[in-house]
Amino acid sequence: MSVKFTGSFLLAMLLFSCQEKNYKSYEYELGVISNPRIYKMLAEDSPEKQMVDLKELIPGIVLDIRYATKNNFTGNRIYLLEKAYLRLPAAKALKRIEAKLNKQGLGLKIFDAYRPYAATVKFYEVYPDTNFVAAPWKGSKHNRGCAVDLTIIDLKTGKELPMPTPFDDFTEKAAHSYTDLPKNIINNRKLLRDIMTQNGFTSIPNEWWHYDFVGWENYELLDISFSDLK
Ligand SMILES: [Zn+2]
C-alpha cells in the first residue's frame, strides 16, 4: 500500500514537473522575451516596438483594467497595476479612433491591452478552453502588445453603450454572428467593429470586445511586468 502510494505520489510529482517544464519550453520555443533589457534593446533598434502607456498618449481614454481587480473570470487580481500598454503604432491608431468617437460625443473604455505571457498561462489554467482563452503554446496577441479589449462609452454619462454581453462573457452571445438582439445593440457592436477595422485592427469571431492590430506577427511575445515597462 505504502509502495503504491509512493509510486502514485512520484507519478503526480513527475506530471506536475512536466507541466511546469512544458510552459517553460513553450516560452522558450515561442521566444517569449522576459528580460526588460532585451525588450529595451529591441525597442531602441525598432522604435515601433516601444510599448506606450495609453493613458499618457490618450489622456481622455477611460481605463477599467479588469485583471487589476477581482472583477474578472479568474476571481483574482492578476495585475498589480492598472495599466494599459500597446505597441506604438497600435496606440497611435487607438488615438485616432478616440478622436473620431469624441466628435460624436463618444469615447473608448479599455478592459485590457498588453498582457504579460505569465497571465496568459494563468488564464488557461483557470479556463482551459481555447475558444475564449489563448493557448500557452501559441501565446496571445495581447502578449505582443497588439491586442485590445474595449468598448464604447457615452462621454456625457460615462456609461457604456449597451453591447450584447458583458466583457469576458464566454458564451455564444459574445460572437459577432449572434443576431438575436435588439437593433440598438447590434448597431453599437457594429459601430465599434467598423471604427476599429477602418483604423488598423481586425475583429475575431467569438468576442465582440477583442481586436487585433494588423501586423501583430512583427512583434515578439513579452513577459515583462507593467512596473518594468514604466
Ligand atoms: Zn482580448
Boltz pocket constraint, residues with backbone or C-beta under 6 A from the ligand:
constraints:
  - pocket:
      binder: B
      contacts: [[A, 112], [A, 142], [A, 147], [A, 148], [A, 149], [A, 209], [A, 210], [A, 211]]
      max_distance: 6.0
